[in-house]
Amino acid sequence: MSESVIYTVEKGVATLQIHRPEVLNSCNRALLTTLRELLARGASDTSVRALVLTGTGKAFCAGQDLTEVIADKEMDFNKTVQDYYNPLIQDIRHLEKPVVAAVNGVAAGAGANIALACDIVVAKASACFIQAFSKIGLVPDSGGTYFLPRLVGWQRASALMMLGDKVFAPQAKDMGMIYDYFPDTSFEEEVRALAGRLAQMPTKGLAYTKMLLNQSFAHTLSVQLAQEGLWQAKAGATEDYREGVRAFLEKRSPKFKGQ
Ligand code: T3D
């Protein structure tokens, strides 16, 4: 496992910090492999009930490490995307726990789109998002052409992807690209509070909500209504649901266990 991701667990929250600050946390294959291994660790650790993906230093992630691309003259772009980026995005979307992207600085190229694949995206006020691909003649990947138009609408997505303009966190929030942003000075504290809150919630119910959202845009209303019934049956069979109702009737705060 490469040392380019720092993994810590505290109070039910696993934090994955992308750690190649000298190259703005850009991704090489070793880093992408490690990220997947650590997401799997967080997924299987029953003490972990929420995950945070963030970066060290001044960047969240500057996308693909361009020196790796240049160094490898035989590089097969499709294979890199299929073998490294796509599985990472699928892992995030299918991980049965909430994944928060805590965007601590610039998020460019695949770095921006990895963030957008997460369940809740928050950012430092000074952080920015750049669909940098067009500036080097590439197309957006890592789910960018899927998530961005769904988040901000076709026209904005199209312009951002073609122009590669920098979008700072307040503007990103205004256009619905991210959920919220926090002052730089209190960012870590706010992220801890948000993730800590998620880690106390009914984990299975959140996972089932995520699965429903994953399918939402591909379904008709009637199919999605039917799916809601099926997932509601699973949620209604959890211990946390029983605790939630008991706590409501007893007029006390629930103590969810993620079961
Ligand atoms: O198979 C495939 O490869 C396809 C997959 C593609 C996925 C992609 O993500 S393609 C898009 C790749 N990313 C980019 O094009 C972004 C490149 N970086 C930038 O445009 C800028 O660095 C930023 C706008 C992100 C930040 O600018 P700034 O001025 O704050 O920092 P900087 O001075 O440009 O960068 C600081 C250092 O990080 C610098 O190194 P140095 O000069 O101090 O030795 C720079 O070269 C390095 N760095 C930044 N981004 C990358 C990088 N090194 C390698 N790869 C990078 N992506």
Residues whose N, C-alpha, C, O or C-beta is under 5 A from the ligand:
A	BS01	T3D	E22 V23 L24 S26 A62 G63 Q64 D65 L66 T67 V69 F77 T80 V81 V106 A108 G109 A110 G111 A132 F133
